[in-house]
Amino acid sequence: MGECVAEIARVLRPMGKAAIVVGDSIVQGRLVPMDGPYRRMFTEAGMRCVDRFSFDQRRYTRSFTPKLKTGNKQTHVLLFERHSGK
C-alpha cells in the first residue's frame, strides 16, 4: 500500500486532495485500527490529513471474522491534501 500511496502523492497537483475509506482489521484475533497506518503512509508521502470521519461498522459481512462480527470495528474516511511545495 505504501507504493500506492506514494503514487497518489506523486500524481496529485499541489494542494490536490485524495480521500480513502478503510475499515479496521483483525490480525491474529486482535483488532487493529487502520486509520493510524494510513495516516502515517500519507504523511510520509508528503501529504497531510485535513479531515477524518469514523463510524461503527454495524453490518455483518462475510469478510470479517465471524466470531467477532463487527465488534468495535470502525470504518474511517480520511481526506488528505498534498503539500504545496512537494
PDB file of N, CA, C and O in Angstrom, chain B, residues numbered from 101:
ATOM      1  N   MET B 101       0.821  -1.198   0.000  1.00  0.00           N
ATOM      2  CA  MET B 101       0.000   0.000   0.000  1.00  0.00           C
ATOM      3  C   MET B 101       0.860   1.256   0.000  1.00  0.00           C
ATOM      4  O   MET B 101       0.461   2.289  -0.538  1.00  0.00           O
ATOM      5  N   GLY B 102       2.037   1.165   0.602  1.00  0.00           N
ATOM      6  CA  GLY B 102       2.919   2.322   0.633  1.00  0.00           C
ATOM      7  C   GLY B 102       3.263   2.815  -0.765  1.00  0.00           C
ATOM      8  O   GLY B 102       3.342   4.021  -1.001  1.00  0.00           O
ATOM      9  N   GLU B 103       3.469   1.879  -1.694  1.00  0.00           N
ATOM     10  CA  GLU B 103       3.768   2.265  -3.078  1.00  0.00           C
ATOM     11  C   GLU B 103       2.576   2.954  -3.726  1.00  0.00           C
ATOM     12  O   GLU B 103       2.746   3.913  -4.479  1.00  0.00           O
ATOM     13  N   CYS B 104       1.374   2.475  -3.439  1.00  0.00           N
ATOM     14  CA  CYS B 104       0.163   3.105  -3.982  1.00  0.00           C
ATOM     15  C   CYS B 104       0.000   4.520  -3.443  1.00  0.00           C
ATOM     16  O   CYS B 104      -0.323   5.443  -4.191  1.00  0.00           O
ATOM     17  N   VAL B 105       0.223   4.685  -2.153  1.00  0.00           N
ATOM     18  CA  VAL B 105       0.098   5.998  -1.534  1.00  0.00           C
ATOM     19  C   VAL B 105       1.136   6.949  -2.118  1.00  0.00           C
ATOM     20  O   VAL B 105       0.825   8.107  -2.399  1.00  0.00           O
ATOM     21  N   ALA B 106       2.368   6.472  -2.304  1.00  0.00           N
ATOM     22  CA  ALA B 106       3.415   7.308  -2.894  1.00  0.00           C
ATOM     23  C   ALA B 106       3.032   7.751  -4.303  1.00  0.00           C
ATOM     24  O   ALA B 106       3.294   8.889  -4.691  1.00  0.00           O
ATOM     25  N   GLU B 107       2.416   6.860  -5.061  1.00  0.00           N
ATOM     26  CA  GLU B 107       2.000   7.203  -6.427  1.00  0.00           C
ATOM     27  C   GLU B 107       0.851   8.211  -6.417  1.00  0.00           C
ATOM     28  O   GLU B 107       0.811   9.114  -7.252  1.00  0.00           O
ATOM     29  N   ILE B 108      -0.068   8.061  -5.489  1.00  0.00           N
ATOM     30  CA  ILE B 108      -1.153   9.038  -5.354  1.00  0.00           C
ATOM     31  C   ILE B 108      -0.563  10.416  -5.089  1.00  0.00           C
ATOM     32  O   ILE B 108      -0.952  11.399  -5.720  1.00  0.00           O
ATOM     33  N   ALA B 109       0.376  10.483  -4.151  1.00  0.00           N
ATOM     34  CA  ALA B 109       1.005  11.764  -3.814  1.00  0.00           C
ATOM     35  C   ALA B 109       1.774  12.319  -5.014  1.00  0.00           C
ATOM     36  O   ALA B 109       1.796  13.532  -5.224  1.00  0.00           O
ATOM     37  N   ARG B 110       2.396  11.455  -5.790  1.00  0.00           N
ATOM     38  CA  ARG B 110       3.192  11.905  -6.931  1.00  0.00           C
ATOM     39  C   ARG B 110       2.337  12.542  -8.016  1.00  0.00           C
ATOM     40  O   ARG B 110       2.726  13.554  -8.598  1.00  0.00           O
ATOM     41  N   VAL B 111       1.171  11.954  -8.294  1.00  0.00           N
ATOM     42  CA  VAL B 111       0.366  12.430  -9.418  1.00  0.00           C
ATOM     43  C   VAL B 111      -0.583  13.575  -9.050  1.00  0.00           C
ATOM     44  O   VAL B 111      -1.106  14.250  -9.937  1.00  0.00           O
ATOM     45  N   LEU B 112      -0.805  13.798  -7.768  1.00  0.00           N
ATOM     46  CA  LEU B 112      -1.671  14.911  -7.373  1.00  0.00           C
ATOM     47  C   LEU B 112      -0.974  16.243  -7.584  1.00  0.00           C
ATOM     48  O   LEU B 112       0.234  16.363  -7.376  1.00  0.00           O
ATOM     49  N   ARG B 113      -1.728  17.221  -7.991  1.00  0.00           N
ATOM     50  CA  ARG B 113      -1.197  18.583  -8.093  1.00  0.00           C
ATOM     51  C   ARG B 113      -1.002  19.137  -6.690  1.00  0.00           C
ATOM     52  O   ARG B 113      -1.616  18.651  -5.740  1.00  0.00           O
ATOM     53  N   PRO B 114      -0.145  20.159  -6.551  1.00  0.00           N
ATOM     54  CA  PRO B 114      -0.017  20.797  -5.241  1.00  0.00           C
ATOM     55  C   PRO B 114      -1.392  21.247  -4.741  1.00  0.00           C
ATOM     56  O   PRO B 114      -2.187  21.818  -5.489  1.00  0.00           O
ATOM     57  N   MET B 115      -1.644  20.984  -3.497  1.00  0.00           N
ATOM     58  CA  MET B 115      -2.907  21.270  -2.810  1.00  0.00           C
ATOM     59  C   MET B 115      -4.041  20.354  -3.288  1.00  0.00           C
ATOM     60  O   MET B 115      -5.195  20.557  -2.911  1.00  0.00           O
ATOM     61  N   GLY B 116      -3.721  19.341  -4.120  1.00  0.00           N
ATOM     62  CA  GLY B 116      -4.715  18.366  -4.547  1.00  0.00           C
ATOM     63  C   GLY B 116      -5.140  17.492  -3.377  1.00  0.00           C
ATOM     64  O   GLY B 116      -4.391  17.329  -2.413  1.00  0.00           O
ATOM     65  N   LYS B 117      -6.326  16.936  -3.458  1.00  0.00           N
ATOM     66  CA  LYS B 117      -6.870  16.141  -2.360  1.00  0.00           C
ATOM     67  C   LYS B 117      -7.139  14.702  -2.793  1.00  0.00           C
ATOM     68  O   LYS B 117      -7.429  14.422  -3.956  1.00  0.00           O
ATOM     69  N   ALA B 118      -7.031  13.803  -1.818  1.00  0.00           N
ATOM     70  CA  ALA B 118      -7.337  12.388  -2.033  1.00  0.00           C
ATOM     71  C   ALA B 118      -8.095  11.886  -0.815  1.00  0.00           C
ATOM     72  O   ALA B 118      -7.745  12.209   0.320  1.00  0.00           O
ATOM     73  N   ALA B 119      -9.131  11.098  -1.054  1.00  0.00           N
ATOM     74  CA  ALA B 119      -9.906  10.506   0.037  1.00  0.00           C
ATOM     75  C   ALA B 119      -9.731   9.002  -0.002  1.00  0.00           C
ATOM     76  O   ALA B 119      -9.615   8.406  -1.073  1.00  0.00           O
ATOM     77  N   ILE B 120      -9.714   8.397   1.161  1.00  0.00           N
ATOM     78  CA  ILE B 120      -9.608   6.946   1.261  1.00  0.00           C
ATOM     79  C   ILE B 120     -10.578   6.475   2.339  1.00  0.00           C
ATOM     80  O   ILE B 120     -10.758   7.133   3.364  1.00  0.00           O
ATOM     81  N   VAL B 121     -11.194   5.329   2.090  1.00  0.00           N
ATOM     82  CA  VAL B 121     -12.087   4.713   3.061  1.00  0.00           C
ATOM     83  C   VAL B 121     -11.476   3.369   3.424  1.00  0.00           C
ATOM     84  O   VAL B 121     -11.212   2.543   2.551  1.00  0.00           O
ATOM     85  N   VAL B 122     -11.252   3.155   4.707  1.00  0.00           N
ATOM     86  CA  VAL B 122     -10.603   1.930   5.165  1.00  0.00           C
ATOM     87  C   VAL B 122     -11.274   1.451   6.447  1.00  0.00           C
ATOM     88  O   VAL B 122     -11.664   2.248   7.300  1.00  0.00           O
ATOM     89  N   GLY B 123     -11.399   0.143   6.560  1.00  0.00           N
ATOM     90  CA  GLY B 123     -12.003  -0.444   7.750  1.00  0.00           C
ATOM     91  C   GLY B 123     -10.952  -1.086   8.632  1.00  0.00           C
ATOM     92  O   GLY B 123      -9.899  -1.508   8.153  1.00  0.00           O
ATOM     93  N   ASP B 124     -11.238  -1.157   9.924  1.00  0.00           N
ATOM     94  CA  ASP B 124     -10.339  -1.818  10.858  1.00  0.00           C
ATOM     95  C   ASP B 124     -10.199  -3.291  10.489  1.00  0.00           C
ATOM     96  O   ASP B 124     -11.064  -3.865   9.828  1.00  0.00           O
ATOM     97  N   SER B 125      -9.096  -3.890  10.928  1.00  0.00           N
ATOM     98  CA  SER B 125      -8.792  -5.287  10.593  1.00  0.00           C
ATOM     99  C   SER B 125      -8.681  -6.133  11.850  1.00  0.00           C
ATOM    100  O   SER B 125      -8.564  -5.623  12.965  1.00  0.00           O
ATOM    101  N   ILE B 126      -8.720  -7.426  11.638  1.00  0.00           N
ATOM    102  CA  ILE B 126      -8.454  -8.387  12.700  1.00  0.00           C
ATOM    103  C   ILE B 126      -7.186  -9.138  12.283  1.00  0.00           C
ATOM    104  O   ILE B 126      -7.155  -9.763  11.223  1.00  0.00           O
ATOM    105  N   VAL B 127      -6.151  -9.078  13.108  1.00  0.00           N
ATOM    106  CA  VAL B 127      -4.900  -9.780  12.837  1.00  0.00           C
ATOM    107  C   VAL B 127      -4.607 -10.660  14.039  1.00  0.00           C
ATOM    108  O   VAL B 127      -4.473 -10.171  15.161  1.00  0.00           O
ATOM    109  N   GLN B 128      -4.508 -11.949  13.801  1.00  0.00           N
ATOM    110  CA  GLN B 128      -4.270 -12.937  14.858  1.00  0.00           C
ATOM    111  C   GLN B 128      -5.253 -12.753  16.012  1.00  0.00           C
ATOM    112  O   GLN B 128      -4.879 -12.826  17.183  1.00  0.00           O
ATOM    113  N   GLY B 129      -6.516 -12.512  15.661  1.00  0.00           N
ATOM    114  CA  GLY B 129      -7.576 -12.395  16.653  1.00  0.00           C
ATOM    115  C   GLY B 129      -7.643 -11.063  17.374  1.00  0.00           C
ATOM    116  O   GLY B 129      -8.451 -10.897  18.288  1.00  0.00           O
ATOM    117  N   ARG B 130      -6.813 -10.111  16.981  1.00  0.00           N
ATOM    118  CA  ARG B 130      -6.797  -8.810  17.650  1.00  0.00           C
ATOM    119  C   ARG B 130      -7.264  -7.711  16.707  1.00  0.00           C
ATOM    120  O   ARG B 130      -6.961  -7.725  15.514  1.00  0.00           O
ATOM    121  N   LEU B 131      -7.999  -6.771  17.257  1.00  0.00           N
ATOM    122  CA  LEU B 131      -8.490  -5.625  16.496  1.00  0.00           C
ATOM    123  C   LEU B 131      -7.333  -4.677  16.205  1.00  0.00           C
ATOM    124  O   LEU B 131      -6.592  -4.291  17.109  1.00  0.00           O
ATOM    125  N   VAL B 132      -7.184  -4.304  14.931  1.00  0.00           N
ATOM    126  CA  VAL B 132      -6.137  -3.375  14.523  1.00  0.00           C
ATOM    127  C   VAL B 132      -6.798  -2.160  13.867  1.00  0.00           C
ATOM    128  O   VAL B 132      -7.301  -2.268  12.749  1.00  0.00           O
ATOM    129  N   PRO B 133      -6.804  -1.008  14.542  1.00  0.00           N
ATOM    130  CA  PRO B 133      -7.340   0.206  13.924  1.00  0.00           C
ATOM    131  C   PRO B 133      -6.477   0.588  12.724  1.00  0.00           C
ATOM    132  O   PRO B 133      -5.255   0.667  12.850  1.00  0.00           O
ATOM    133  N   MET B 134      -7.080   0.824  11.578  1.00  0.00           N
ATOM    134  CA  MET B 134      -6.314   1.051  10.353  1.00  0.00           C
ATOM    135  C   MET B 134      -6.145   2.514   9.983  1.00  0.00           C
ATOM    136  O   MET B 134      -5.423   2.820   9.034  1.00  0.00           O
ATOM    137  N   ASP B 135      -6.787   3.425  10.698  1.00  0.00           N
ATOM    138  CA  ASP B 135      -6.605   4.833  10.347  1.00  0.00           C
ATOM    139  C   ASP B 135      -5.176   5.300  10.613  1.00  0.00           C
ATOM    140  O   ASP B 135      -4.637   6.091   9.840  1.00  0.00           O
ATOM    141  N   GLY B 136      -4.560   4.828  11.681  1.00  0.00           N
ATOM    142  CA  GLY B 136      -3.195   5.224  12.026  1.00  0.00           C
ATOM    143  C   GLY B 136      -2.166   4.866  10.963  1.00  0.00           C
ATOM    144  O   GLY B 136      -1.410   5.737  10.533  1.00  0.00           O
ATOM    145  N   PRO B 137      -2.114   3.603  10.525  1.00  0.00           N
ATOM    146  CA  PRO B 137      -1.139   3.236   9.496  1.00  0.00           C
ATOM    147  C   PRO B 137      -1.317   4.023   8.192  1.00  0.00           C
ATOM    148  O   PRO B 137      -0.332   4.394   7.552  1.00  0.00           O
ATOM    149  N   TYR B 138      -2.554   4.276   7.803  1.00  0.00           N
ATOM    150  CA  TYR B 138      -2.779   5.031   6.566  1.00  0.00           C
ATOM    151  C   TYR B 138      -2.390   6.498   6.732  1.00  0.00           C
ATOM    152  O   TYR B 138      -1.854   7.112   5.809  1.00  0.00           O
ATOM    153  N   ARG B 139      -2.657   7.048   7.893  1.00  0.00           N
ATOM    154  CA  ARG B 139      -2.241   8.434   8.142  1.00  0.00           C
ATOM    155  C   ARG B 139      -0.715   8.546   8.075  1.00  0.00           C
ATOM    156  O   ARG B 139      -0.184   9.507   7.518  1.00  0.00           O
ATOM    157  N   ARG B 140      -0.013   7.560   8.645  1.00  0.00           N
ATOM    158  CA  ARG B 140       1.452   7.571   8.589  1.00  0.00           C
ATOM    159  C   ARG B 140       1.947   7.466   7.147  1.00  0.00           C
ATOM    160  O   ARG B 140       2.842   8.209   6.746  1.00  0.00           O
ATOM    161  N   MET B 141       1.371   6.551   6.367  1.00  0.00           N
ATOM    162  CA  MET B 141       1.809   6.377   4.975  1.00  0.00           C
ATOM    163  C   MET B 141       1.629   7.660   4.171  1.00  0.00           C
ATOM    164  O   MET B 141       2.529   8.071   3.438  1.00  0.00           O
ATOM    165  N   PHE B 142       0.472   8.288   4.309  1.00  0.00           N
ATOM    166  CA  PHE B 142       0.221   9.516   3.562  1.00  0.00           C
ATOM    167  C   PHE B 142       1.138  10.652   4.036  1.00  0.00           C
ATOM    168  O   PHE B 142       1.618  11.440   3.221  1.00  0.00           O
ATOM    169  N   THR B 143       1.378  10.736   5.336  1.00  0.00           N
ATOM    170  CA  THR B 143       2.275  11.771   5.863  1.00  0.00           C
ATOM    171  C   THR B 143       3.687  11.568   5.322  1.00  0.00           C
ATOM    172  O   THR B 143       4.338  12.526   4.906  1.00  0.00           O
ATOM    173  N   GLU B 144       4.159  10.327   5.326  1.00  0.00           N
ATOM    174  CA  GLU B 144       5.492  10.025   4.799  1.00  0.00           C
ATOM    175  C   GLU B 144       5.596  10.338   3.308  1.00  0.00           C
ATOM    176  O   GLU B 144       6.687  10.599   2.802  1.00  0.00           O
ATOM    177  N   ALA B 145       4.472  10.313   2.610  1.00  0.00           N
ATOM    178  CA  ALA B 145       4.458  10.610   1.173  1.00  0.00           C
ATOM    179  C   ALA B 145       4.317  12.110   0.901  1.00  0.00           C
ATOM    180  O   ALA B 145       4.212  12.520  -0.255  1.00  0.00           O
ATOM    181  N   GLY B 146       4.314  12.926   1.950  1.00  0.00           N
ATOM    182  CA  GLY B 146       4.253  14.371   1.759  1.00  0.00           C
ATOM    183  C   GLY B 146       2.857  14.949   1.746  1.00  0.00           C
ATOM    184  O   GLY B 146       2.630  16.034   1.211  1.00  0.00           O
ATOM    185  N   MET B 147       1.918  14.225   2.337  1.00  0.00           N
ATOM    186  CA  MET B 147       0.546  14.719   2.383  1.00  0.00           C
ATOM    187  C   MET B 147       0.138  14.915   3.842  1.00  0.00           C
ATOM    188  O   MET B 147       0.754  14.361   4.753  1.00  0.00           O
ATOM    189  N   ARG B 148      -0.907  15.711   4.046  1.00  0.00           N
ATOM    190  CA  ARG B 148      -1.392  15.915   5.406  1.00  0.00           C
ATOM    191  C   ARG B 148      -2.876  15.585   5.467  1.00  0.00           C
ATOM    192  O   ARG B 148      -3.609  15.773   4.496  1.00  0.00           O
ATOM    193  N   CYS B 149      -3.302  15.093   6.618  1.00  0.00           N
ATOM    194  CA  CYS B 149      -4.708  14.759   6.829  1.00  0.00           C
ATOM    195  C   CYS B 149      -5.452  16.046   7.163  1.00  0.00           C
ATOM    196  O   CYS B 149      -5.146  16.709   8.154  1.00  0.00           O
ATOM    197  N   VAL B 150      -6.427  16.395   6.335  1.00  0.00           N
ATOM    198  CA  VAL B 150      -7.178  17.629   6.551  1.00  0.00           C
ATOM    199  C   VAL B 150      -8.551  17.378   7.165  1.00  0.00           C
ATOM    200  O   VAL B 150      -9.185  18.302   7.674  1.00  0.00           O
ATOM    201  N   ASP B 151      -9.008  16.130   7.117  1.00  0.00           N
ATOM    202  CA  ASP B 151     -10.283  15.801   7.745  1.00  0.00           C
ATOM    203  C   ASP B 151     -10.384  14.293   7.879  1.00  0.00           C
ATOM    204  O   ASP B 151      -9.783  13.545   7.108  1.00  0.00           O
ATOM    205  N   ARG B 152     -11.156  13.855   8.872  1.00  0.00           N
ATOM    206  CA  ARG B 152     -11.404  12.427   9.033  1.00  0.00           C
ATOM    207  C   ARG B 152     -12.739  12.225   9.713  1.00  0.00           C
ATOM    208  O   ARG B 152     -13.200  13.057  10.494  1.00  0.00           O
ATOM    209  N   PHE B 153     -13.344  11.095   9.394  1.00  0.00           N
ATOM    210  CA  PHE B 153     -14.623  10.745   9.984  1.00  0.00           C
ATOM    211  C   PHE B 153     -14.613   9.246  10.183  1.00  0.00           C
ATOM    212  O   PHE B 153     -14.256   8.505   9.267  1.00  0.00           O
ATOM    213  N   SER B 154     -14.994   8.784  11.355  1.00  0.00           N
ATOM    214  CA  SER B 154     -15.042   7.354  11.649  1.00  0.00           C
ATOM    215  C   SER B 154     -16.429   6.998  12.152  1.00  0.00           C
ATOM    216  O   SER B 154     -17.083   7.781  12.841  1.00  0.00           O
ATOM    217  N   PHE B 155     -16.865   5.789  11.787  1.00  0.00           N
ATOM    218  CA  PHE B 155     -18.159   5.322  12.287  1.00  0.00           C
ATOM    219  C   PHE B 155     -18.102   3.824  12.514  1.00  0.00           C
ATOM    220  O   PHE B 155     -17.298   3.120  11.901  1.00  0.00           O
ATOM    221  N   ASP B 156     -18.965   3.340  13.403  1.00  0.00           N
ATOM    222  CA  ASP B 156     -19.012   1.920  13.735  1.00  0.00           C
ATOM    223  C   ASP B 156     -19.473   1.100  12.548  1.00  0.00           C
ATOM    224  O   ASP B 156     -20.355   1.515  11.796  1.00  0.00           O
ATOM    225  N   GLN B 157     -18.871  -0.068  12.383  1.00  0.00           N
ATOM    226  CA  GLN B 157     -19.319  -0.997  11.344  1.00  0.00           C
ATOM    227  C   GLN B 157     -20.458  -1.823  11.947  1.00  0.00           C
ATOM    228  O   GLN B 157     -20.228  -2.723  12.754  1.00  0.00           O
ATOM    229  N   ARG B 158     -21.650  -1.510  11.554  1.00  0.00           N
ATOM    230  CA  ARG B 158     -22.807  -2.158  12.162  1.00  0.00           C
ATOM    231  C   ARG B 158     -23.286  -3.388  11.394  1.00  0.00           C
ATOM    232  O   ARG B 158     -23.971  -4.249  11.947  1.00  0.00           O
ATOM    233  N   ARG B 159     -22.929  -3.460  10.146  1.00  0.00           N
ATOM    234  CA  ARG B 159     -23.425  -4.588   9.351  1.00  0.00           C
ATOM    235  C   ARG B 159     -22.414  -5.716   9.353  1.00  0.00           C
ATOM    236  O   ARG B 159     -21.213  -5.492   9.205  1.00  0.00           O
ATOM    237  N   TYR B 160     -22.899  -6.903   9.519  1.00  0.00           N
ATOM    238  CA  TYR B 160     -22.047  -8.097   9.471  1.00  0.00           C
ATOM    239  C   TYR B 160     -21.843  -8.489   8.008  1.00  0.00           C
ATOM    240  O   TYR B 160     -22.801  -8.556   7.237  1.00  0.00           O
ATOM    241  N   THR B 161     -20.617  -8.742   7.642  1.00  0.00           N
ATOM    242  CA  THR B 161     -20.334  -9.256   6.303  1.00  0.00           C
ATOM    243  C   THR B 161     -19.402 -10.442   6.439  1.00  0.00           C
ATOM    244  O   THR B 161     -18.703 -10.574   7.443  1.00  0.00           O
ATOM    245  N   ARG B 162     -19.387 -11.295   5.449  1.00  0.00           N
ATOM    246  CA  ARG B 162     -18.544 -12.488   5.487  1.00  0.00           C
ATOM    247  C   ARG B 162     -17.055 -12.162   5.457  1.00  0.00           C
ATOM    248  O   ARG B 162     -16.234 -13.018   5.787  1.00  0.00           O
ATOM    249  N   SER B 163     -16.698 -10.958   5.074  1.00  0.00           N
ATOM    250  CA  SER B 163     -15.281 -10.603   5.005  1.00  0.00           C
ATOM    251  C   SER B 163     -14.661 -10.412   6.386  1.00  0.00           C
ATOM    252  O   SER B 163     -13.439 -10.323   6.505  1.00  0.00           O
ATOM    253  N   PHE B 164     -15.494 -10.349   7.437  1.00  0.00           N
ATOM    254  CA  PHE B 164     -14.982 -10.195   8.785  1.00  0.00           C
ATOM    255  C   PHE B 164     -14.990 -11.532   9.504  1.00  0.00           C
ATOM    256  O   PHE B 164     -15.733 -12.443   9.138  1.00  0.00           O
ATOM    257  N   THR B 165     -14.162 -11.641  10.526  1.00  0.00           N
ATOM    258  CA  THR B 165     -14.096 -12.856  11.316  1.00  0.00           C
ATOM    259  C   THR B 165     -15.468 -13.105  11.951  1.00  0.00           C
ATOM    260  O   THR B 165     -15.935 -12.294  12.750  1.00  0.00           O
ATOM    261  N   PRO B 166     -16.111 -14.214  11.602  1.00  0.00           N
ATOM    262  CA  PRO B 166     -17.481 -14.452  12.077  1.00  0.00           C
ATOM    263  C   PRO B 166     -17.658 -14.365  13.593  1.00  0.00           C
ATOM    264  O   PRO B 166     -18.661 -13.821  14.056  1.00  0.00           O
ATOM    265  N   LYS B 167     -16.713 -14.885  14.376  1.00  0.00           N
ATOM    266  CA  LYS B 167     -16.867 -14.863  15.829  1.00  0.00           C
ATOM    267  C   LYS B 167     -16.839 -13.441  16.385  1.00  0.00           C
ATOM    268  O   LYS B 167     -17.468 -13.168  17.408  1.00  0.00           O
ATOM    269  N   LEU B 168     -16.129 -12.547  15.735  1.00  0.00           N
ATOM    270  CA  LEU B 168     -16.022 -11.178  16.221  1.00  0.00           C
ATOM    271  C   LEU B 168     -17.093 -10.275  15.629  1.00  0.00           C
ATOM    272  O   LEU B 168     -17.351  -9.182  16.132  1.00  0.00           O
ATOM    273  N   LYS B 169     -17.715 -10.751  14.547  1.00  0.00           N
ATOM    274  CA  LYS B 169     -18.698  -9.950  13.819  1.00  0.00           C
ATOM    275  C   LYS B 169     -18.136  -8.552  13.604  1.00  0.00           C
ATOM    276  O   LYS B 169     -16.993  -8.417  13.169  1.00  0.00           O
ATOM    277  N   THR B 170     -18.896  -7.523  13.891  1.00  0.00           N
ATOM    278  CA  THR B 170     -18.342  -6.183  13.692  1.00  0.00           C
ATOM    279  C   THR B 170     -17.753  -5.620  14.975  1.00  0.00           C
ATOM    280  O   THR B 170     -16.991  -4.655  14.921  1.00  0.00           O
ATOM    281  N   GLY B 171     -18.082  -6.191  16.121  1.00  0.00           N
ATOM    282  CA  GLY B 171     -17.487  -5.781  17.381  1.00  0.00           C
ATOM    283  C   GLY B 171     -17.280  -4.284  17.483  1.00  0.00           C
ATOM    284  O   GLY B 171     -18.213  -3.499  17.311  1.00  0.00           O
ATOM    285  N   ASN B 172     -16.063  -3.902  17.762  1.00  0.00           N
ATOM    286  CA  ASN B 172     -15.718  -2.485  17.885  1.00  0.00           C
ATOM    287  C   ASN B 172     -15.076  -1.949  16.609  1.00  0.00           C
ATOM    288  O   ASN B 172     -14.463  -0.882  16.636  1.00  0.00           O
ATOM    289  N   LYS B 173     -15.202  -2.655  15.510  1.00  0.00           N
ATOM    290  CA  LYS B 173     -14.587  -2.215  14.265  1.00  0.00           C
ATOM    291  C   LYS B 173     -15.213  -0.910  13.800  1.00  0.00           C
ATOM    292  O   LYS B 173     -16.402  -0.654  13.994  1.00  0.00           O
ATOM    293  N   GLN B 174     -14.376  -0.101  13.183  1.00  0.00           N
ATOM    294  CA  GLN B 174     -14.854   1.156  12.629  1.00  0.00           C
ATOM    295  C   GLN B 174     -14.427   1.266  11.175  1.00  0.00           C
ATOM    296  O   GLN B 174     -13.451   0.653  10.743  1.00  0.00           O
ATOM    297  N   THR B 175     -15.171   2.051  10.446  1.00  0.00           N
ATOM    298  CA  THR B 175     -14.791   2.454   9.097  1.00  0.00           C
ATOM    299  C   THR B 175     -14.296   3.888   9.209  1.00  0.00           C
ATOM    300  O   THR B 175     -14.900   4.711   9.898  1.00  0.00           O
ATOM    301  N   HIS B 176     -13.187   4.183   8.523  1.00  0.00           N
ATOM    302  CA  HIS B 176     -12.573   5.502   8.594  1.00  0.00           C
ATOM    303  C   HIS B 176     -12.564   6.128   7.203  1.00  0.00           C
ATOM    304  O   HIS B 176     -12.131   5.506   6.233  1.00  0.00           O
ATOM    305  N   VAL B 177     -13.039   7.349   7.121  1.00  0.00           N
ATOM    306  CA  VAL B 177     -12.973   8.137   5.891  1.00  0.00           C
ATOM    307  C   VAL B 177     -11.929   9.212   6.149  1.00  0.00           C
ATOM    308  O   VAL B 177     -12.103  10.061   7.023  1.00  0.00           O
ATOM    309  N   LEU B 178     -10.838   9.170   5.383  1.00  0.00           N
ATOM    310  CA  LEU B 178      -9.721  10.080   5.604  1.00  0.00           C
ATOM    311  C   LEU B 178      -9.533  10.951   4.359  1.00  0.00           C
ATOM    312  O   LEU B 178      -9.536  10.449   3.235  1.00  0.00           O
ATOM    313  N   LEU B 179      -9.370  12.248   4.568  1.00  0.00           N
ATOM    314  CA  LEU B 179      -9.144  13.184   3.467  1.00  0.00           C
ATOM    315  C   LEU B 179      -7.764  13.781   3.626  1.00  0.00           C
ATOM    316  O   LEU B 179      -7.438  14.363   4.661  1.00  0.00           O
ATOM    317  N   PHE B 180      -6.945  13.629   2.576  1.00  0.00           N
ATOM    318  CA  PHE B 180      -5.573  14.116   2.602  1.00  0.00           C
ATOM    319  C   PHE B 180      -5.390  15.194   1.536  1.00  0.00           C
ATOM    320  O   PHE B 180      -6.104  15.243   0.535  1.00  0.00           O
ATOM    321  N   GLU B 181      -4.404  16.057   1.793  1.00  0.00           N
ATOM    322  CA  GLU B 181      -4.076  17.118   0.852  1.00  0.00           C
ATOM    323  C   GLU B 181      -2.567  17.096   0.627  1.00  0.00           C
ATOM    324  O   GLU B 181      -1.784  16.957   1.566  1.00  0.00           O
ATOM    325  N   ARG B 182      -2.182  17.235  -0.630  1.00  0.00           N
ATOM    326  CA  ARG B 182      -0.768  17.277  -0.958  1.00  0.00           C
ATOM    327  C   ARG B 182      -0.215  18.642  -0.572  1.00  0.00           C
ATOM    328  O   ARG B 182      -0.842  19.674  -0.812  1.00  0.00           O
ATOM    329  N   HIS B 183       0.972  18.627   0.031  1.00  0.00           N
ATOM    330  CA  HIS B 183       1.638  19.902   0.378  1.00  0.00           C
ATOM    331  C   HIS B 183       1.889  20.694  -0.890  1.00  0.00           C
ATOM    332  O   HIS B 183       2.092  20.124  -1.962  1.00  0.00           O
ATOM    333  N   SER B 184       1.874  21.984  -0.763  1.00  0.00           N
ATOM    334  CA  SER B 184       2.041  22.852  -1.952  1.00  0.00           C
ATOM    335  C   SER B 184       3.428  22.767  -2.552  1.00  0.00           C
ATOM    336  O   SER B 184       3.576  22.936  -3.762  1.00  0.00           O
ATOM    337  N   GLY B 185       4.445  22.512  -1.755  1.00  0.00           N
ATOM    338  CA  GLY B 185       5.805  22.534  -2.278  1.00  0.00           C
ATOM    339  C   GLY B 185       6.379  21.207  -2.688  1.00  0.00           C
ATOM    340  O   GLY B 185       7.526  21.160  -3.133  1.00  0.00           O
ATOM    341  N   LYS B 186       5.631  20.110  -2.561  1.00  0.00           N
ATOM    342  CA  LYS B 186       6.203  18.800  -2.846  1.00  0.00           C
ATOM    343  C   LYS B 186       5.567  18.134  -4.024  1.00  0.00           C
ATOM    344  O   LYS B 186       5.948  17.020  -4.384  1.00  0.00           O
TER     345      LYS B 186
END
